[in-house]
Amino acid sequence: MAIDWAILNGIQDVFGSSFMDAVMPKITLLGEYGFIWIVLGVGLLFTKKHRRIGFLVLIGLLLGLIIGNGLIKNLVQRPRPCWINQDFTLLIPNPKDYSFPSGHTQAAAIAATMITLYKRKWGTVVIPLAVLIAFSRLYLYVHFPSDILGGAVTGITIGCVTYIVGNKIAAMPRRG
């Protein structure tokens, strides 16, 4: 836990600025409730060529909501850094749910993993966005680095499994 605090406070020491204070809440807002990833998934549904990946991204996000936010967060019940160190002035509303794993990071990792597996070139856009959203959670002092790591690992796992299983199901011959 000491390394979590050292990294979290180090981020403030190195990156803390009025520019970052203005930008990071906007970046984190993109990931709120998986917003940007849901919009992307729905947008892909409207294209015949990319409909399957749009559907799979939305399924992956739903699985992440159930597994990460519904089960793991409530089993671990880890307090957020801003709940422990209340001297830090938050730039966003104080989150009400538990800290581990980061839901923003998990959703970003699910979508970025699946989209990159589908079209590697698209990864050059979605991966940096996912990393920025994850970093914003650290900068804003609402997650520990290990929460981000947990969100990334669960997200990449859910993304890979959903992508592989979803494509196998879609490739199965239809009866009737």
Kinemage of the C-alpha trace (Angstrom):
@kinemage 1
@onewidth
@group {chain A} dominant
@subgroup {mainchain}
@vectorlist {calphas} color= white
{ca met a 1} P 0.000 0.000 0.000
{ca ala a 2} L 2.949 2.349 0.612
{ca ile a 3} L 3.917 2.165 -3.056
{ca asp a 4} L 0.353 3.120 -4.024
{ca trp a 5} L 0.599 6.284 -1.918
{ca ala a 6} L 4.099 7.087 -3.198
{ca ile a 7} L 2.991 6.835 -6.844
{ca leu a 8} L -0.250 8.721 -6.243
{ca asn a 9} L 1.495 11.594 -4.465
{ca gly a 10} L 4.362 11.522 -6.976
{ca ile a 11} L 1.870 12.070 -9.800
{ca gln a 12} L 0.694 15.236 -8.050
{ca asp a 13} L 4.269 16.426 -7.527
{ca val a 14} L 5.296 15.832 -11.152
{ca phe a 15} L 2.141 16.622 -13.120
{ca gly a 16} L 0.127 18.906 -10.824
{ca ser a 17} L -0.692 22.152 -12.652
{ca ser a 18} L -3.601 24.423 -13.478
{ca phe a 19} L -3.586 23.022 -17.032
{ca met a 20} L -3.902 19.430 -15.788
{ca asp a 21} L -6.484 20.534 -13.214
{ca ala a 22} L -8.590 21.833 -16.101
{ca val a 23} L -8.048 18.941 -18.529
{ca met a 24} L -8.172 15.819 -16.336
{ca pro a 25} L -11.801 16.244 -15.153
{ca lys a 26} L -12.856 16.474 -18.817
{ca ile a 27} L -10.903 13.357 -19.755
{ca thr a 28} L -12.320 11.401 -16.833
{ca leu a 29} L -15.820 12.529 -17.838
{ca leu a 30} L -15.388 10.700 -21.164
{ca gly a 31} L -15.113 7.457 -19.210
{ca glu a 32} L -17.971 8.168 -16.792
{ca tyr a 33} L -20.361 5.185 -16.910
{ca gly a 34} L -18.336 3.945 -19.913
{ca phe a 35} L -19.876 6.804 -21.921
{ca ile a 36} L -17.327 7.151 -24.726
{ca trp a 37} L -17.087 3.376 -25.136
{ca ile a 38} L -20.874 2.918 -25.222
{ca val a 39} L -21.171 5.682 -27.835
{ca leu a 40} L -18.440 4.000 -29.869
{ca gly a 41} L -20.097 0.574 -29.571
{ca val a 42} L -23.508 1.956 -30.570
{ca gly a 43} L -21.924 3.876 -33.449
{ca leu a 44} L -20.348 0.672 -34.751
{ca leu a 45} L -23.759 -1.036 -34.612
{ca phe a 46} L -24.966 1.362 -37.310
{ca thr a 47} L -22.379 0.133 -39.807
{ca lys a 48} L -23.040 -3.219 -41.407
{ca lys a 49} L -19.318 -3.945 -41.782
{ca his a 50} L -18.511 -3.324 -38.095
{ca arg a 51} L -21.815 -4.294 -36.448
{ca arg a 52} L -20.444 -7.454 -34.815
{ca ile a 53} L -17.620 -5.656 -32.986
{ca gly a 54} L -20.030 -2.936 -31.874
{ca phe a 55} L -22.313 -5.570 -30.395
{ca leu a 56} L -19.403 -7.408 -28.761
{ca val a 57} L -18.027 -4.195 -27.227
{ca leu a 58} L -21.424 -3.503 -25.659
{ca ile a 59} L -21.639 -7.094 -24.355
{ca gly a 60} L -18.112 -6.791 -22.926
{ca leu a 61} L -18.992 -3.514 -21.186
{ca leu a 62} L -22.103 -5.125 -19.685
{ca leu a 63} L -20.013 -8.053 -18.422
{ca gly a 64} L -17.529 -5.579 -16.945
{ca leu a 65} L -20.312 -3.752 -15.153
{ca ile a 66} L -21.569 -7.007 -13.643
{ca ile a 67} L -18.161 -8.519 -12.804
{ca gly a 68} L -16.083 -5.469 -11.854
{ca asn a 69} L -18.532 -2.947 -10.515
{ca gly a 70} L -21.172 -5.365 -9.283
{ca leu a 71} L -19.155 -8.235 -7.843
{ca ile a 72} L -15.476 -7.378 -7.302
{ca lys a 73} L -15.958 -3.826 -5.949
{ca asn a 74} L -18.510 -5.045 -3.427
{ca leu a 75} L -16.431 -8.055 -2.383
{ca val a 76} L -13.178 -6.086 -1.916
{ca gln a 77} L -14.783 -2.889 -0.528
{ca arg a 78} L -11.562 -0.896 -0.790
{ca pro a 79} L -11.845 2.748 0.264
{ca arg a 80} L -10.735 5.397 -2.204
{ca pro a 81} L -7.619 7.494 -1.562
{ca cys a 82} L -9.758 10.634 -1.356
{ca trp a 83} L -11.792 9.005 1.452
{ca ile a 84} L -8.633 8.242 3.423
{ca asn a 85} L -6.750 11.496 2.774
{ca gln a 86} L -9.521 14.052 3.030
{ca asp a 87} L -7.020 16.937 2.909
{ca phe a 88} L -6.803 16.562 -0.883
{ca thr a 89} L -9.095 18.990 -2.722
{ca leu a 90} L -11.086 17.031 -5.286
{ca leu a 91} L -11.689 18.501 -8.748
{ca ile a 92} L -14.665 16.195 -9.371
{ca pro a 93} L -17.533 15.022 -7.158
{ca asn a 94} L -16.477 12.515 -4.508
{ca pro a 95} L -17.319 9.023 -5.845
{ca lys a 96} L -19.738 6.983 -3.740
{ca asp a 97} L -18.710 3.457 -4.758
{ca tyr a 98} L -15.610 1.515 -3.748
{ca ser a 99} L -12.196 1.882 -5.342
{ca phe a 100} L -11.043 -1.567 -6.543
{ca pro a 101} L -11.055 -2.142 -9.471
{ca ser a 102} L -11.275 1.140 -11.374
{ca gly a 103} L -14.471 0.974 -13.418
{ca his a 104} L -13.277 3.728 -15.777
{ca thr a 105} L -10.077 1.802 -16.475
{ca gln a 106} L -11.870 -1.522 -16.770
{ca ala a 107} L -14.372 -0.201 -19.331
{ca ala a 108} L -11.585 1.499 -21.275
{ca ala a 109} L -9.503 -1.701 -21.278
{ca ile a 110} L -12.459 -3.828 -22.390
{ca ala a 111} L -13.302 -1.586 -25.332
{ca ala a 112} L -9.703 -0.808 -26.326
{ca thr a 113} L -8.740 -4.498 -26.199
{ca met a 114} L -11.666 -5.636 -28.299
{ca ile a 115} L -11.396 -2.845 -30.845
{ca thr a 116} L -7.643 -3.370 -31.198
{ca leu a 117} L -8.117 -7.117 -31.664
{ca tyr a 118} L -10.676 -6.327 -34.360
{ca lys a 119} L -8.639 -3.661 -36.196
{ca arg a 120} L -5.075 -3.173 -35.014
{ca lys a 121} L -4.869 0.266 -36.671
{ca trp a 122} L -7.797 1.518 -34.546
{ca gly a 123} L -5.708 0.689 -31.485
{ca thr a 124} L -3.557 3.739 -32.194
{ca val a 125} L -6.556 5.860 -31.193
{ca val a 126} L -8.370 3.819 -28.543
{ca ile a 127} L -5.341 2.678 -26.531
{ca pro a 128} L -3.993 6.207 -25.852
{ca leu a 129} L -7.521 7.335 -24.950
{ca ala a 130} L -7.873 4.397 -22.544
{ca val a 131} L -4.514 5.203 -20.948
{ca leu a 132} L -5.463 8.886 -20.563
{ca ile a 133} L -8.750 7.987 -18.891
{ca ala a 134} L -6.946 5.611 -16.505
{ca phe a 135} L -4.303 8.241 -15.708
{ca ser a 136} L -7.015 10.832 -15.045
{ca arg a 137} L -8.338 8.660 -12.213
{ca leu a 138} L -4.918 8.744 -10.549
{ca tyr a 139} L -4.412 12.445 -11.144
{ca leu a 140} L -7.848 13.208 -9.709
{ca tyr a 141} L -6.970 11.193 -6.575
{ca val a 142} L -9.969 8.864 -6.766
{ca his a 143} L -8.042 5.615 -7.374
{ca phe a 144} L -4.854 3.968 -6.209
{ca pro a 145} L -2.431 2.681 -8.872
{ca ser a 146} L -3.326 -0.895 -7.888
{ca asp a 147} L -7.010 -0.067 -8.610
{ca ile a 148} L -5.957 1.009 -12.107
{ca leu a 149} L -3.895 -2.151 -12.545
{ca gly a 150} L -6.833 -4.266 -11.335
{ca gly a 151} L -9.194 -2.492 -13.734
{ca ala a 152} L -6.764 -2.974 -16.624
{ca val a 153} L -6.246 -6.684 -15.914
{ca thr a 154} L -9.967 -7.433 -15.496
{ca gly a 155} L -10.793 -5.281 -18.529
{ca ile a 156} L -8.223 -6.891 -20.815
{ca thr a 157} L -9.354 -10.345 -19.639
{ca ile a 158} L -13.048 -9.608 -20.174
{ca gly a 159} L -12.254 -7.977 -23.530
{ca cys a 160} L -10.227 -10.951 -24.790
{ca val a 161} L -12.681 -13.580 -23.590
{ca thr a 162} L -15.707 -11.705 -24.964
{ca tyr a 163} L -13.981 -11.141 -28.299
{ca ile a 164} L -12.873 -14.776 -28.698
{ca val a 165} L -16.094 -16.392 -27.460
{ca gly a 166} L -18.311 -13.905 -29.294
{ca asn a 167} L -16.569 -14.536 -32.600
{ca lys a 168} L -16.706 -18.319 -32.100
{ca ile a 169} L -20.442 -18.118 -31.444
{ca ala a 170} L -20.948 -15.891 -34.482
{ca ala a 171} L -18.985 -18.350 -36.655
{ca met a 172} L -21.083 -21.354 -35.583
{ca pro a 173} L -23.339 -22.744 -38.318
{ca arg a 174} L -26.960 -21.782 -37.903
{ca arg a 175} L -29.644 -24.434 -37.808
{ca gly a 176} L -32.979 -24.192 -39.367
